[in-house]
Amino acid sequence: MKKENYVSMEFPSCSANEGFARAAAACFAAQLDPTLEEINDIKTAVSEAVTNAIVHAYPDTIGKVVMRLILREERVVEIVVKDWGVGMEDVERAREPMFTTGNEERAGMGFTIMESFMDVLKVRSTPGKGTTVTMRRKIARRGGR
Amino acid sequence: MPVICREEGRTLVASVSGELDHHQAKAVMEELERRIDQALPRQLTLDLEKLTFTDSSGIAVLLRTWRRMGQIQGSMRVIHAPAQAKRVFRAAGLERMIRFE
């Protein structure tokens, strides 16, 4: 799928950057004139992906997180969140609802929300090397244009 | 602190405002628990009218607060949840446990 536009950003895994990351994704997606619900779905999914990188990838350190926002052909927004943290042994298990390695502040619903709010969710992870989450969402063309 | 509480008889009304994400969740959770432990209410009304965003961190906050109210034989209801928050809570099936009005 052809790249029509993109933004790439790098930030440390501090929780204060969660709000920044989802706001940046919302601003990027705004060029497709999405509905409020579409924007909220993207913000929520980005928040989950970035929070995972902050909480799980780097449990005891501050590490690097890279987020790429890509506008592909046919009004598809692609979001890639990449870290170089601890990675996951079993991605399928991590994607199951209510599964979490976090404490009781975590619901274990991050991947479930990414999956249900986006059209495509791909997770690649290598223990000790890091995790890359790729999500896609097609923004519907609104009537009259 | 994005949590404002008031007591109406044996009901504790707690309003959570702003963005309830992982960055805020711990503070909100601790404040809610502190107020519940102080007031020991029969009912907790969680007013989310001014909540501008939440994600699965909000699910964890609601579940833990709901469990805390259960431990003291109290009930809990959530009012004025915005559409974005409702969609997140629905993805987790929270409406099967918690009363949304």
gemmi code that builds the backbone of each chain (N, CA, C; Angstrom):
import gemmi

chains = {
    "A": [
        ("MET", (0.849, -1.207, 0.000), (0.000, 0.000, 0.000), (0.877, 1.247, 0.000)),
        ("LYS", (0.614, 2.113, -0.935), (1.449, 3.308, -1.119), (1.367, 4.260, 0.077)),
        ("LYS", (2.522, 4.833, 0.411), (2.589, 5.842, 1.481), (2.278, 7.213, 0.891)),
        ("GLU", (1.301, 7.890, 1.425), (0.985, 9.220, 0.895), (1.521, 10.334, 1.784)),
        ("ASN", (1.692, 10.012, 3.052), (2.227, 11.008, 4.000), (2.684, 10.244, 5.238)),
        ("TYR", (3.612, 10.795, 5.963), (4.017, 10.126, 7.196), (4.677, 11.099, 8.161)),
        ("VAL", (4.667, 10.711, 9.426), (5.355, 11.440, 10.491), (6.021, 10.388, 11.354)),
        ("SER", (7.205, 10.680, 11.821), (7.880, 9.742, 12.698), (8.327, 10.497, 13.934)),
        ("MET", (8.120, 9.928, 15.100), (8.562, 10.622, 16.322), (9.127, 9.637, 17.332)),
        ("GLU", (10.065, 10.143, 18.097), (10.731, 9.319, 19.100), (10.581, 10.005, 20.445)),
        ("PHE", (10.262, 9.221, 21.491), (10.133, 9.822, 22.819), (10.506, 8.798, 23.884)),
        ("PRO", (10.906, 9.261, 25.064), (11.223, 8.324, 26.142), (9.945, 7.734, 26.729)),
        ("SER", (10.046, 6.575, 27.341), (8.869, 5.854, 27.851), (8.386, 6.424, 29.188)),
        ("CYS", (8.062, 7.721, 29.196), (7.501, 8.357, 30.399), (5.990, 8.437, 30.209)),
        ("SER", (5.239, 8.200, 31.289), (3.782, 8.160, 31.142), (3.206, 9.509, 30.711)),
        ("ALA", (3.941, 10.587, 30.966), (3.461, 11.906, 30.537), (3.342, 11.983, 29.014)),
        ("ASN", (4.032, 11.095, 28.286), (3.981, 11.128, 26.818), (2.774, 10.393, 26.235)),
        ("GLU", (1.995, 9.709, 27.075), (0.820, 8.992, 26.566), (-0.174, 9.970, 25.935)),
        ("GLY", (-0.425, 11.047, 26.641), (-1.371, 12.049, 26.136), (-0.862, 12.713, 24.878)),
        ("PHE", (0.437, 12.987, 24.852), (1.034, 13.610, 23.667), (0.897, 12.696, 22.449)),
        ("ALA", (1.209, 11.400, 22.637), (1.192, 10.458, 21.513), (-0.201, 10.346, 20.904)),
        ("ARG", (-1.233, 10.239, 21.744), (-2.575, 10.074, 21.161), (-3.071, 11.371, 20.530)),
        ("ALA", (-2.657, 12.518, 21.100), (-3.047, 13.799, 20.492), (-2.364, 13.953, 19.135)),
        ("ALA", (-1.098, 13.541, 19.041), (-0.366, 13.637, 17.770), (-1.023, 12.748, 16.715)),
        ("ALA", (-1.430, 11.528, 17.115), (-2.081, 10.622, 16.171), (-3.415, 11.199, 15.697)),
        ("ALA", (-4.145, 11.821, 16.619), (-5.439, 12.428, 16.269), (-5.232, 13.572, 15.283)),
        ("CYS", (-4.218, 14.402, 15.520), (-3.925, 15.527, 14.617), (-3.553, 15.017, 13.230)),
        ("PHE", (-2.743, 13.958, 13.181), (-2.312, 13.410, 11.895), (-3.514, 12.865, 11.120)),
        ("ALA", (-4.379, 12.135, 11.824), (-5.549, 11.533, 11.171), (-6.550, 12.593, 10.713)),
        ("ALA", (-6.472, 13.781, 11.325), (-7.452, 14.842, 11.016), (-7.431, 15.242, 9.546)),
        ("GLN", (-6.318, 15.003, 8.837), (-6.249, 15.384, 7.424), (-7.237, 14.597, 6.562)),
        ("LEU", (-7.788, 13.499, 7.099), (-8.780, 12.716, 6.354), (-10.206, 13.115, 6.727)),
        ("ASP", (-10.336, 14.161, 7.525), (-11.648, 14.629, 7.964), (-12.495, 13.507, 8.586)),
        ("PRO", (-11.952, 12.844, 9.589), (-12.689, 11.730, 10.211), (-13.824, 12.224, 11.102)),
        ("THR", (-14.714, 11.301, 11.472), (-15.749, 11.643, 12.447), (-15.107, 11.656, 13.835)),
        ("LEU", (-15.824, 12.218, 14.796), (-15.322, 12.248, 16.176), (-15.105, 10.823, 16.696)),
        ("GLU", (-16.011, 9.917, 16.297), (-15.877, 8.539, 16.768), (-14.621, 7.877, 16.203)),
        ("GLU", (-14.340, 8.141, 14.908), (-13.126, 7.575, 14.303), (-11.867, 8.109, 14.998)),
        ("ILE", (-11.870, 9.414, 15.264), (-10.720, 10.033, 15.958), (-10.570, 9.435, 17.354)),
        ("ASN", (-11.680, 9.280, 18.058), (-11.615, 8.725, 19.415), (-11.119, 7.278, 19.407)),
        ("ASP", (-11.537, 6.505, 18.403), (-11.081, 5.111, 18.312), (-9.563, 5.065, 18.113)),
        ("ILE", (-9.056, 5.931, 17.239), (-7.609, 5.964, 16.982), (-6.863, 6.411, 18.240)),
        ("LYS", (-7.367, 7.455, 18.894), (-6.725, 7.929, 20.133), (-6.669, 6.826, 21.190)),
        ("THR", (-7.777, 6.088, 21.313), (-7.838, 5.043, 22.342), (-6.840, 3.930, 22.025)),
        ("ALA", (-6.810, 3.504, 20.759), (-5.892, 2.419, 20.374), (-4.432, 2.843, 20.554)),
        ("VAL", (-4.112, 4.075, 20.174), (-2.739, 4.586, 20.332), (-2.373, 4.643, 21.813)),
        ("SER", (-3.312, 5.086, 22.624), (-3.072, 5.166, 24.055), (-2.715, 3.782, 24.614)),
        ("GLU", (-3.417, 2.752, 24.153), (-3.134, 1.387, 24.617), (-1.747, 0.923, 24.167)),
        ("ALA", (-1.425, 1.159, 22.905), (-0.135, 0.689, 22.377), (1.026, 1.389, 23.076)),
        ("VAL", (0.905, 2.701, 23.253), (1.986, 3.464, 23.879), (2.084, 3.124, 25.370)),
        ("THR", (0.947, 2.938, 26.021), (0.975, 2.558, 27.446), (1.652, 1.199, 27.623)),
        ("ASN", (1.366, 0.262, 26.717), (2.047, -1.041, 26.788), (3.558, -0.870, 26.723)),
        ("ALA", (4.021, -0.021, 25.799), (5.472, 0.197, 25.652), (6.033, 0.804, 26.941)),
        ("ILE", (5.289, 1.722, 27.531), (5.769, 2.408, 28.735), (5.754, 1.493, 29.962)),
        ("VAL", (4.656, 0.741, 30.123), (4.494, -0.061, 31.342), (5.219, -1.400, 31.241)),
        ("HIS", (5.051, -2.080, 30.083), (5.522, -3.466, 29.991), (6.895, -3.607, 29.334)),
        ("ALA", (7.154, -2.806, 28.284), (8.422, -2.988, 27.559), (9.604, -2.574, 28.430)),
        ("TYR", (9.409, -1.492, 29.172), (10.490, -0.981, 30.024), (10.002, -0.900, 31.471)),
        ("PRO", (9.871, -2.052, 32.155), (9.279, -2.021, 33.497), (10.089, -1.217, 34.520)),
        ("ASP", (11.397, -1.271, 34.431), (12.203, -0.589, 35.465), (13.112, 0.496, 34.921)),
        ("THR", (13.019, 0.752, 33.634), (13.899, 1.781, 33.052), (13.081, 2.688, 32.150)),
        ("ILE", (13.726, 3.743, 31.710), (13.125, 4.594, 30.688), (13.831, 4.228, 29.376)),
        ("GLY", (13.039, 3.841, 28.386), (13.636, 3.439, 27.113), (13.056, 4.231, 25.958)),
        ("LYS", (13.493, 3.877, 24.772), (13.081, 4.621, 23.578), (11.803, 4.020, 22.980)),
        ("VAL", (10.883, 4.890, 22.632), (9.665, 4.483, 21.921), (9.615, 5.287, 20.629)),
        ("VAL", (9.340, 4.619, 19.522), (9.180, 5.319, 18.251), (7.756, 5.090, 17.763)),
        ("MET", (7.101, 6.171, 17.386), (5.760, 6.046, 16.810), (5.794, 6.607, 15.393)),
        ("ARG", (5.326, 5.805, 14.453), (5.235, 6.272, 13.065), (3.773, 6.340, 12.678)),
        ("LEU", (3.383, 7.455, 12.092), (2.014, 7.647, 11.627), (2.095, 7.720, 10.111)),
        ("ILE", (1.359, 6.857, 9.446), (1.470, 6.773, 7.992), (0.079, 6.864, 7.388)),
        ("LEU", (-0.026, 7.719, 6.366), (-1.274, 7.772, 5.619), (-1.068, 6.948, 4.360)),
        ("ARG", (-1.804, 5.868, 4.231), (-1.679, 5.002, 3.055), (-2.819, 5.294, 2.097)),
        ("GLU", (-2.724, 4.704, 0.896), (-3.772, 4.969, -0.094), (-5.109, 4.435, 0.416)),
        ("GLU", (-6.164, 4.895, -0.207), (-7.540, 4.525, 0.148), (-7.888, 4.874, 1.587)),
        ("ARG", (-7.367, 6.028, 2.049), (-7.760, 6.602, 3.344), (-7.482, 5.674, 4.531)),
        ("VAL", (-6.372, 4.978, 4.463), (-5.994, 4.101, 5.574), (-4.918, 4.783, 6.415)),
        ("VAL", (-5.172, 4.892, 7.713), (-4.172, 5.414, 8.651), (-3.469, 4.221, 9.283)),
        ("GLU", (-2.147, 4.225, 9.219), (-1.367, 3.150, 9.844), (-0.558, 3.755, 10.989)),
        ("ILE", (-0.561, 3.077, 12.115), (0.202, 3.546, 13.276), (1.132, 2.419, 13.713)),
        ("VAL", (2.395, 2.738, 13.806), (3.384, 1.743, 14.244), (4.001, 2.248, 15.544)),
        ("VAL", (3.937, 1.426, 16.580), (4.563, 1.777, 17.863), (5.635, 0.719, 18.141)),
        ("LYS", (6.872, 1.203, 18.247), (8.002, 0.268, 18.360), (8.820, 0.569, 19.610)),
        ("ASP", (9.202, -0.504, 20.295), (10.102, -0.326, 21.441), (11.226, -1.351, 21.372)),
        ("TRP", (12.246, -1.118, 22.187), (13.399, -2.027, 22.229), (13.511, -2.616, 23.645)),
        ("GLY", (12.335, -2.925, 24.209), (12.274, -3.368, 25.605), (12.342, -4.881, 25.759)),
        ("VAL", (11.665, -5.378, 26.793), (11.820, -6.785, 27.187), (11.161, -7.773, 26.219)),
        ("GLY", (10.207, -7.323, 25.430), (9.538, -8.223, 24.495), (8.618, -9.218, 25.194)),
        ("MET", (7.964, -10.052, 24.381), (7.015, -11.034, 24.933), (7.338, -12.417, 24.402)),
        ("GLU", (7.251, -13.416, 25.280), (7.463, -14.809, 24.880), (6.291, -15.285, 24.034)),
        ("ASP", (5.096, -14.962, 24.504), (3.895, -15.545, 23.921), (2.910, -14.427, 23.569)),
        ("VAL", (2.983, -13.982, 22.318), (2.141, -12.864, 21.882), (0.658, -13.254, 21.906)),
        ("GLU", (0.349, -14.491, 21.474), (-1.057, -14.910, 21.434), (-1.699, -14.823, 22.822)),
        ("ARG", (-0.948, -15.245, 23.824), (-1.466, -15.214, 25.196), (-1.639, -13.771, 25.655)),
        ("ALA", (-0.667, -12.917, 25.329), (-0.748, -11.510, 25.734), (-1.963, -10.823, 25.118)),
        ("ARG", (-2.393, -11.316, 23.944), (-3.527, -10.687, 23.270), (-4.870, -11.124, 23.849)),
        ("GLU", (-4.873, -12.163, 24.680), (-6.138, -12.629, 25.261), (-6.703, -11.599, 26.243)),
        ("PRO", (-8.055, -11.420, 26.230), (-8.656, -10.475, 27.173), (-8.327, -10.848, 28.622)),
        ("MET", (-8.119, -9.876, 29.436), (-7.862, -9.986, 30.885), (-6.468, -10.527, 31.217)),
        ("PHE", (-5.660, -10.843, 30.185), (-4.301, -11.289, 30.502), (-3.444, -10.066, 30.778)),
        ("THR", (-2.753, -10.045, 31.894), (-1.797, -8.973, 32.144), (-0.666, -9.471, 33.027)),
        ("THR", (0.514, -8.909, 32.791), (1.640, -9.170, 33.689), (1.804, -7.972, 34.630)),
        ("GLY", (0.914, -6.985, 34.460), (1.001, -5.771, 35.274), (0.314, -5.959, 36.611)),
        ("ASN", (0.296, -4.942, 37.418), (-0.363, -5.007, 38.725), (-1.841, -4.666, 38.567)),
        ("GLU", (-2.528, -4.438, 39.678), (-3.982, -4.247, 39.590), (-4.390, -2.892, 38.985)),
        ("GLU", (-3.395, -2.072, 38.647), (-3.740, -0.856, 37.902), (-3.998, -1.165, 36.429)),
        ("ARG", (-3.656, -2.385, 35.992), (-3.834, -2.752, 34.597), (-5.004, -3.727, 34.469)),
        ("ALA", (-5.818, -3.549, 33.428), (-6.999, -4.398, 33.274), (-6.722, -5.596, 32.368)),
        ("GLY", (-5.633, -5.557, 31.626), (-5.361, -6.635, 30.674), (-6.240, -6.543, 29.431)),
        ("MET", (-6.708, -5.332, 29.131), (-7.636, -5.164, 28.009), (-7.035, -4.366, 26.848)),
        ("GLY", (-5.760, -4.037, 26.939), (-5.137, -3.191, 25.915), (-5.249, -3.744, 24.509)),
        ("PHE", (-4.816, -4.982, 24.310), (-4.859, -5.564, 22.961), (-6.300, -5.766, 22.494)),
        ("THR", (-7.190, -6.124, 23.430), (-8.605, -6.302, 23.066), (-9.170, -4.997, 22.510)),
        ("ILE", (-8.813, -3.886, 23.148), (-9.307, -2.592, 22.676), (-8.672, -2.231, 21.336)),
        ("MET", (-7.365, -2.434, 21.200), (-6.720, -2.147, 19.899), (-7.388, -2.954, 18.796)),
        ("GLU", (-7.658, -4.238, 19.095), (-8.262, -5.125, 18.112), (-9.665, -4.676, 17.732)),
        ("SER", (-10.461, -4.300, 18.735), (-11.854, -3.982, 18.404), (-12.014, -2.563, 17.870)),
        ("PHE", (-11.058, -1.659, 18.131), (-11.206, -0.284, 17.656), (-10.505, -0.046, 16.312)),
        ("MET", (-9.621, -0.968, 15.912), (-8.903, -0.789, 14.650), (-9.286, -1.921, 13.694)),
        ("ASP", (-8.972, -1.767, 12.391), (-9.319, -2.809, 11.418), (-8.282, -3.927, 11.417)),
        ("VAL", (-7.017, -3.555, 11.606), (-5.919, -4.524, 11.558), (-5.021, -4.301, 12.763)),
        ("LEU", (-4.608, -5.383, 13.406), (-3.624, -5.281, 14.493), (-2.597, -6.383, 14.300)),
        ("LYS", (-1.332, -5.974, 14.146), (-0.253, -6.959, 14.031), (0.735, -6.709, 15.152)),
        ("VAL", (1.152, -7.773, 15.814), (2.103, -7.640, 16.917), (3.286, -8.569, 16.650)),
        ("ARG", (4.462, -7.983, 16.593), (5.684, -8.792, 16.444), (6.539, -8.533, 17.665)),
        ("SER", (7.023, -9.588, 18.298), (7.791, -9.381, 19.519), (8.870, -10.445, 19.658)),
        ("THR", (10.023, -10.035, 20.120), (11.118, -10.965, 20.394), (11.596, -10.712, 21.820)),
        ("PRO", (11.578, -11.749, 22.667), (12.031, -11.540, 24.045), (13.446, -10.960, 24.070)),
        ("GLY", (13.622, -9.929, 24.860), (14.932, -9.290, 24.994), (15.262, -8.291, 23.898)),
        ("LYS", (14.430, -8.275, 22.831), (14.732, -7.381, 21.701), (13.713, -6.247, 21.560)),
        ("GLY", (12.455, -6.553, 21.838), (11.449, -5.509, 21.730), (10.189, -5.932, 20.998)),
        ("THR", (9.296, -4.978, 20.842), (7.969, -5.248, 20.287), (7.606, -4.176, 19.268)),
        ("THR", (6.950, -4.600, 18.193), (6.421, -3.654, 17.214), (4.931, -3.941, 17.031)),
        ("VAL", (4.127, -2.922, 17.272), (2.682, -3.032, 17.092), (2.299, -2.200, 15.874)),
        ("THR", (1.615, -2.819, 14.925), (1.162, -2.110, 13.724), (-0.360, -2.176, 13.675)),
        ("MET", (-0.982, -1.012, 13.533), (-2.448, -0.972, 13.502), (-2.887, -0.172, 12.279)),
        ("ARG", (-4.012, -0.570, 11.713), (-4.545, 0.184, 10.576), (-6.029, 0.449, 10.781)),
        ("ARG", (-6.430, 1.609, 10.297), (-7.854, 1.931, 10.350), (-8.202, 2.735, 9.108)),
        ("LYS", (-9.230, 2.273, 8.414), (-9.693, 3.000, 7.236), (-10.694, 4.055, 7.673)),
        ("ILE", (-10.503, 5.263, 7.190), (-11.411, 6.359, 7.528), (-12.445, 6.483, 6.409)),
        ("ALA", (-13.701, 6.341, 6.788), (-14.766, 6.345, 5.786), (-14.856, 7.706, 5.099)),
        ("ARG", (-15.217, 7.677, 3.828), (-15.446, 8.915, 3.091), (-16.835, 9.398, 3.481)),
        ("ARG", (-16.910, 10.657, 3.865), (-18.222, 11.146, 4.302), (-19.012, 11.643, 3.106)),
        ("GLY", (-20.322, 11.562, 3.205), (-21.234, 11.889, 2.105), (-21.019, 13.300, 1.565)),
        ("GLY", (-21.217, 13.482, 0.263), (-21.157, 14.822, -0.330), (-19.768, 15.245, -0.787)),
        ("ARG", (-18.734, 14.411, -0.548), (-17.397, 14.802, -1.015), (-16.725, 13.669, -1.775)),
    ],
    "B": [
        ("MET", (-5.839, 17.531, 41.534), (-6.462, 16.204, 41.579), (-7.761, 16.197, 40.785)),
        ("PRO", (-7.897, 15.359, 39.774), (-9.100, 15.394, 38.946), (-10.295, 14.642, 39.538)),
        ("VAL", (-10.335, 14.479, 40.881), (-11.488, 13.827, 41.507), (-12.092, 14.790, 42.533)),
        ("ILE", (-13.384, 15.094, 42.373), (-14.053, 15.953, 43.351), (-15.189, 15.143, 43.958)),
        ("CYS", (-15.240, 15.100, 45.302), (-16.244, 14.273, 45.972), (-17.167, 15.114, 46.839)),
        ("ARG", (-18.409, 14.650, 46.952), (-19.324, 15.234, 47.946), (-20.206, 14.112, 48.487)),
        ("GLU", (-20.641, 14.299, 49.736), (-21.485, 13.278, 50.340), (-22.921, 13.761, 50.383)),
        ("GLU", (-23.853, 12.889, 49.958), (-25.285, 13.184, 50.029), (-25.893, 12.078, 50.871)),
        ("GLY", (-26.014, 12.322, 52.178), (-26.446, 11.250, 53.091), (-25.414, 10.142, 53.069)),
        ("ARG", (-25.885, 8.903, 52.772), (-24.952, 7.769, 52.726), (-24.437, 7.495, 51.322)),
        ("THR", (-24.666, 8.462, 50.409), (-24.148, 8.312, 49.050), (-22.932, 9.208, 48.860)),
        ("LEU", (-21.883, 8.634, 48.305), (-20.699, 9.412, 47.964), (-20.752, 9.674, 46.462)),
        ("VAL", (-20.746, 10.947, 46.095), (-20.749, 11.298, 44.666), (-19.343, 11.755, 44.297)),
        ("ALA", (-18.732, 11.046, 43.372), (-17.368, 11.377, 42.961), (-17.353, 11.751, 41.485)),
        ("SER", (-16.845, 12.941, 41.180), (-16.745, 13.382, 39.780), (-15.292, 13.289, 39.344)),
        ("VAL", (-15.089, 12.571, 38.264), (-13.733, 12.437, 37.719), (-13.681, 13.251, 36.434)),
        ("SER", (-12.686, 14.135, 36.331), (-12.615, 14.970, 35.132), (-11.263, 14.814, 34.449)),
        ("GLY", (-11.195, 15.276, 33.208), (-9.944, 15.251, 32.449), (-9.699, 13.911, 31.779)),
        ("GLU", (-8.448, 13.574, 31.577), (-8.071, 12.369, 30.840), (-7.648, 11.279, 31.823)),
        ("LEU", (-8.430, 10.207, 31.870), (-8.119, 9.103, 32.791), (-7.356, 8.030, 32.019)),
        ("ASP", (-6.029, 8.204, 31.956), (-5.187, 7.203, 31.298), (-4.253, 6.600, 32.344)),
        ("HIS", (-3.286, 5.836, 31.896), (-2.355, 5.187, 32.822), (-1.622, 6.227, 33.669)),
        ("HIS", (-1.323, 7.383, 33.050), (-0.601, 8.451, 33.748), (-1.379, 8.959, 34.963)),
        ("GLN", (-2.712, 8.966, 34.865), (-3.554, 9.508, 35.935), (-4.180, 8.426, 36.816)),
        ("ALA", (-4.193, 7.185, 36.312), (-5.029, 6.146, 36.943), (-4.703, 5.929, 38.419)),
        ("LYS", (-3.432, 5.871, 38.743), (-3.040, 5.546, 40.110), (-3.556, 6.603, 41.100)),
        ("ALA", (-3.378, 7.867, 40.731), (-3.810, 8.959, 41.607), (-5.326, 8.943, 41.785)),
        ("VAL", (-6.058, 8.701, 40.692), (-7.524, 8.688, 40.750), (-7.999, 7.515, 41.618)),
        ("MET", (-7.389, 6.343, 41.385), (-7.746, 5.156, 42.145), (-7.508, 5.354, 43.648)),
        ("GLU", (-6.362, 5.893, 43.972), (-6.023, 6.096, 45.383), (-6.944, 7.109, 46.047)),
        ("GLU", (-7.280, 8.164, 45.304), (-8.170, 9.182, 45.858), (-9.571, 8.597, 46.076)),
        ("LEU", (-10.060, 7.816, 45.101), (-11.390, 7.199, 45.255), (-11.404, 6.258, 46.458)),
        ("GLU", (-10.367, 5.451, 46.596), (-10.321, 4.509, 47.721), (-10.239, 5.245, 49.058)),
        ("ARG", (-9.467, 6.302, 49.082), (-9.320, 7.080, 50.319), (-10.672, 7.666, 50.735)),
        ("ARG", (-11.412, 8.206, 49.742), (-12.715, 8.805, 50.041), (-13.746, 7.747, 50.428)),
        ("ILE", (-13.681, 6.577, 49.791), (-14.602, 5.482, 50.146), (-14.310, 5.024, 51.580)),
        ("ASP", (-13.037, 4.843, 51.897), (-12.672, 4.371, 53.237), (-13.054, 5.379, 54.317)),
        ("GLN", (-13.022, 6.651, 53.976), (-13.409, 7.708, 54.921), (-14.913, 7.734, 55.129)),
        ("ALA", (-15.653, 7.737, 54.021), (-17.105, 7.948, 54.088), (-17.873, 6.647, 54.330)),
        ("LEU", (-17.298, 5.489, 53.979), (-17.984, 4.193, 54.012), (-19.436, 4.334, 53.520)),
        ("PRO", (-19.610, 4.759, 52.276), (-20.967, 5.024, 51.777), (-21.732, 3.738, 51.465)),
        ("ARG", (-23.071, 3.843, 51.442), (-23.898, 2.716, 50.993), (-23.835, 2.641, 49.477)),
        ("GLN", (-23.764, 3.836, 48.877), (-23.698, 3.864, 47.419), (-22.631, 4.852, 46.956)),
        ("LEU", (-21.955, 4.467, 45.877), (-21.024, 5.385, 45.229), (-21.613, 5.742, 43.873)),
        ("THR", (-21.742, 7.031, 43.611), (-22.157, 7.489, 42.291), (-20.930, 8.104, 41.634)),
        ("LEU", (-20.508, 7.501, 40.552), (-19.333, 7.999, 39.853), (-19.820, 8.828, 38.664)),
        ("ASP", (-19.578, 10.128, 38.735), (-20.048, 11.030, 37.687), (-18.909, 11.295, 36.697)),
        ("LEU", (-19.102, 10.831, 35.456), (-18.018, 10.945, 34.459), (-18.301, 12.021, 33.408)),
        ("GLU", (-19.215, 12.934, 33.737), (-19.604, 13.947, 32.747), (-18.408, 14.731, 32.208)),
        ("LYS", (-17.435, 15.010, 33.068), (-16.306, 15.844, 32.648), (-15.073, 15.031, 32.256)),
        ("LEU", (-15.295, 13.729, 32.024), (-14.187, 12.884, 31.597), (-13.980, 13.092, 30.092)),
        ("THR", (-12.801, 13.553, 29.694), (-12.593, 13.857, 28.269), (-11.984, 12.690, 27.504)),
        ("PHE", (-11.372, 11.742, 28.239), (-10.777, 10.583, 27.559), (-10.522, 9.475, 28.568)),
        ("THR", (-10.689, 8.225, 28.141), (-10.181, 7.128, 28.958), (-9.786, 5.963, 28.067)),
        ("ASP", (-9.035, 5.027, 28.639), (-8.651, 3.811, 27.915), (-8.748, 2.646, 28.908)),
        ("SER", (-8.020, 1.575, 28.702), (-8.183, 0.425, 29.589), (-7.761, 0.741, 31.025)),
        ("SER", (-7.014, 1.810, 31.218), (-6.692, 2.240, 32.586), (-7.970, 2.603, 33.345)),
        ("GLY", (-8.938, 3.184, 32.631), (-10.232, 3.525, 33.228), (-11.012, 2.271, 33.611)),
        ("ILE", (-10.868, 1.209, 32.789), (-11.519, -0.074, 33.104), (-10.993, -0.581, 34.444)),
        ("ALA", (-9.663, -0.525, 34.611), (-9.047, -1.001, 35.852), (-9.517, -0.178, 37.056)),
        ("VAL", (-9.635, 1.136, 36.870), (-10.085, 2.008, 37.964), (-11.526, 1.655, 38.354)),
        ("LEU", (-12.404, 1.485, 37.353), (-13.803, 1.165, 37.655), (-13.928, -0.193, 38.343)),
        ("LEU", (-13.184, -1.180, 37.842), (-13.275, -2.519, 38.427), (-12.798, -2.529, 39.872)),
        ("ARG", (-11.683, -1.845, 40.112), (-11.143, -1.855, 41.470), (-12.070, -1.100, 42.432)),
        ("THR", (-12.630, 0.000, 41.962), (-13.554, 0.771, 42.794), (-14.822, -0.042, 43.072)),
        ("TRP", (-15.298, -0.737, 42.051), (-16.500, -1.577, 42.191), (-16.251, -2.691, 43.211)),
        ("ARG", (-15.069, -3.301, 43.154), (-14.705, -4.351, 44.129), (-14.631, -3.790, 45.541)),
        ("ARG", (-14.067, -2.587, 45.654), (-13.938, -1.941, 46.972), (-15.317, -1.694, 47.566)),
        ("MET", (-16.258, -1.223, 46.741), (-17.624, -0.988, 47.218), (-18.273, -2.311, 47.615)),
        ("GLY", (-17.984, -3.372, 46.887), (-18.508, -4.694, 47.228), (-17.998, -5.165, 48.583)),
        ("GLN", (-16.733, -4.875, 48.856), (-16.132, -5.291, 50.136), (-16.826, -4.634, 51.329)),
        ("ILE", (-17.356, -3.424, 51.131), (-18.034, -2.760, 52.249), (-19.561, -2.863, 52.097)),
        ("GLN", (-19.999, -3.861, 51.302), (-21.431, -4.121, 51.074), (-22.174, -2.908, 50.509)),
        ("GLY", (-21.471, -2.131, 49.723), (-22.113, -0.978, 49.101), (-22.356, -1.241, 47.626)),
        ("SER", (-23.075, -0.322, 46.972), (-23.316, -0.475, 45.537), (-22.671, 0.695, 44.797)),
        ("MET", (-22.614, 0.552, 43.499), (-21.968, 1.594, 42.705), (-22.727, 1.788, 41.407)),
        ("ARG", (-22.868, 3.037, 41.014), (-23.426, 3.306, 39.685), (-22.589, 4.385, 39.023)),
        ("VAL", (-22.604, 4.365, 37.694), (-21.836, 5.336, 36.909), (-22.832, 6.178, 36.136)),
        ("ILE", (-22.694, 7.494, 36.256), (-23.618, 8.362, 35.515), (-22.856, 9.265, 34.538)),
        ("HIS", (-23.575, 9.702, 33.503), (-23.059, 10.658, 32.512), (-21.771, 10.216, 31.831)),
        ("ALA", (-21.602, 8.917, 31.589), (-20.379, 8.481, 30.901), (-20.419, 8.951, 29.449)),
        ("PRO", (-19.401, 9.663, 28.987), (-19.380, 10.122, 27.589), (-19.262, 8.934, 26.620)),
        ("ALA", (-19.589, 9.175, 25.349), (-19.623, 8.097, 24.351), (-18.282, 7.369, 24.249)),
        ("GLN", (-17.192, 8.107, 24.264), (-15.865, 7.465, 24.125), (-15.611, 6.495, 25.285)),
        ("ALA", (-15.922, 6.943, 26.490), (-15.709, 6.093, 27.668), (-16.626, 4.867, 27.623)),
        ("LYS", (-17.885, 5.088, 27.213), (-18.841, 3.979, 27.137), (-18.355, 2.892, 26.197)),
        ("ARG", (-17.782, 3.326, 25.068), (-17.287, 2.376, 24.066), (-16.135, 1.531, 24.642)),
        ("VAL", (-15.271, 2.180, 25.421), (-14.155, 1.470, 26.058), (-14.687, 0.475, 27.100)),
        ("PHE", (-15.615, 0.932, 27.931), (-16.136, 0.069, 28.995), (-16.916, -1.107, 28.410)),
        ("ARG", (-17.621, -0.840, 27.301), (-18.404, -1.893, 26.658), (-17.479, -2.975, 26.085)),
        ("ALA", (-16.332, -2.552, 25.551), (-15.372, -3.524, 24.991), (-14.916, -4.518, 26.061)),
        ("ALA", (-14.961, -4.086, 27.318), (-14.547, -4.965, 28.420), (-15.747, -5.648, 29.077)),
        ("GLY", (-16.957, -5.370, 28.597), (-18.161, -5.979, 29.176), (-18.492, -5.475, 30.573)),
        ("LEU", (-18.045, -4.255, 30.898), (-18.267, -3.733, 32.266), (-19.739, -3.564, 32.604)),
        ("GLU", (-20.572, -3.340, 31.551), (-21.998, -3.108, 31.829), (-22.675, -4.356, 32.398)),
        ("ARG", (-21.985, -5.512, 32.297), (-22.554, -6.725, 32.899), (-22.395, -6.711, 34.423)),
        ("MET", (-21.473, -5.901, 34.928), (-21.229, -5.871, 36.378), (-21.639, -4.550, 37.009)),
        ("ILE", (-21.386, -3.472, 36.282), (-21.569, -2.145, 36.871), (-22.775, -1.473, 36.234)),
        ("ARG", (-23.563, -0.764, 37.078), (-24.769, -0.088, 36.579), (-24.395, 1.242, 35.925)),
        ("PHE", (-24.747, 1.383, 34.662), (-24.520, 2.648, 33.955), (-25.863, 3.332, 33.741)),
        ("GLU", (-25.942, 4.599, 34.081), (-27.217, 5.321, 33.914), (-27.007, 6.580, 33.097)),
    ],
}
model = gemmi.Model(1)
for chain_id, residues in chains.items():
    chain = gemmi.Chain(chain_id)
    for i, (resn, *xyz) in enumerate(residues, 1):
        res = gemmi.Residue()
        res.name, res.seqid = resn, gemmi.SeqId(i, " ")
        for name, pos in zip(("N", "CA", "C"), xyz):
            atom = gemmi.Atom()
            atom.name, atom.element = name, gemmi.Element(name[0])
            atom.pos, atom.b_iso = gemmi.Position(*pos), 0.0
            res.add_atom(atom)
        chain.add_residue(res)
    model.add_chain(chain)
structure = gemmi.Structure()
structure.add_model(model)
structure.setup_entities()
